[in-house]
């Protein structure tokens, strides 16, 4: 194991790289595959408390469900009477836009304290990501890495890579 002093954000970035690499078909080194799997597990353990902190409250989920319901109600419908969604956004029927805006603003007003609490929690988590931390991760030998590794991924994982080629 390799003990690192870093930030939670950097650990999260490493986790993103490891998860992307996990699904790569170009991995042909069992040692690297093991290191990736091991580090994913270690990073998930590292962020277990973040998941609990980041979990929305029941009140916020009530707001979110009501908001989605409004989007579905006021969205344009396709041929199968399903709401039109483009780039993960509901397309609101222009003829219903004013009604939709009033309904959403009323909902936001009703849940304004819940929304404010949730948004503050998100800001707090964002600050926590920049906090220093110590994490144990499984080192990666340079000889395990193939030439098709992306330079950006190498940069993110640089502190874990041990040069065993010299």
N, C-alpha and C positions, 0 to 999 in steps of 0.2 A: 504494500500500500504506500501511497505517496501523500504525505500530509502537505496541504497547501493553505496559505493565507491568501484570501481573495475576497470578492464580494459575492453576495447571493446572486446578483444579476449575472456575473460571469459564470457562476455554477449553472444558472438557468440556461445560459447560452450554450454551455458545453452539453447540457442535457438535450437541447434542441439538435445539436450536431449529432450526438450519439443516436437519437431516435431516427434521424434522417438516414444515417449510415446503416442502422439496423435493417432497413428495408432495401438496402443497395444490393444489386445482383453482382456487383463487381468485387465484393469481398470474397477472397479465396484463401484467406489466412485464418486458420482456426484460432491462433493466439489473439489476433486482432478481434475476431468475432467474440471470443470470450471476454476480452477487455471491454468491448462495447457493452455487452450484456451485463457484465459486472458493474460497470460505471452507471448504467441506466438504473440499476437497482439501488446503488448507493445514493444517487442523486434523488431518486424518488423518496428514499428514507430521509434525506436531508430536508426535503420540502414538505414532509408530512404535516408539520405544524402550520406551514403557510396555507395548505389546503383547508385546514380547519378555520383559520382566520379569514380566508377569502370567501368562504361559503356564504352565500346570501342568506339573510334572515327569511323566515316564513312570511313576514310582512312585505319584504321586498319582492319575494316571489309572487305574492298575491298581486302586487302592482304590475309586475312584469307579465303575468298571465293575462291580466285585464288589458294591458297595453297591446299585447299580441292579438287578443280577441277583437279589439277595436281596429287594428290593422286589417285583420281578415274580413271584418264586417264592411269596411269602407274601401277595400282594395278592388281594383278592376278584376274581373273574372275571365278566365280563359274558356275555351270551348267545353271543357269538362266541369265548368262552374267552380273551378279552383282559383284561389287568389293568384294574381300574376306577381312573380317575384323576379327581380333582376339584380344581380350582384348582391344577393342576400338582403334586398330591400323590397318591401311591399310597394307596389305601384298603386297609389291612391287614385281612385276615379276622380277626374277633374270636376265632375258635376257634384261630387260629395265632399270636395276638399274643405270647404268652409265648415260643414258639419263635423267633419273629422277633426279639424283644428280645435273647435270648441270642445269636443268630447275629450281630446287628449289633454288640453289645458285644464279642463275640469278634473280629470283623473290626476294630473300632476299636482294640482292644488290640494286635492284630497290626501295625497300621499307625500306631500312636500317634506315632512319631517323624516319619513322613511327614506326618501330619495337622498336627502341631505346627509343622513347618517351613512348610507351606503357609499356615497361619493367621497365622504371623508375617510371611510375605511379604505377605499381604493387609493386615495392619496397617501395614506399611512403605509400601505403595502408597498407602494411605489418608492417611498423613502426607505423602507426596510430593505429593499433590493440593493440599495447602495451601501448598506452596512457591511462592515468587515466580518468575515467568518473564517473558521478553520474547517476544512473538509478533507476527509481521507478518500482518495480515488485510486483506482488501479492504474499503474503506469503503462505506457505504450512504448514499445521498442520501435525505433525508427525503421529497422529492417522489416517490420511487419507491414509497413505502409507502402502501398503501390503508387506508381507514378500518376495514376488517374485521380488521386486525392485532390480535392479542390484547395487552392491556396488559402482561401478564406477559412475553411474548416481547419486547416493546419494551424493557422494563426490563433484561432480560438482554443485549440488543444495544445498549443506550444508548451505550456508549463507542465504538461503530463508526458511529453515525448522525451524519451531517453535515447541519446545518440549512442547506439551500439555498433556503429559502422566504422569507427576509428580504432 
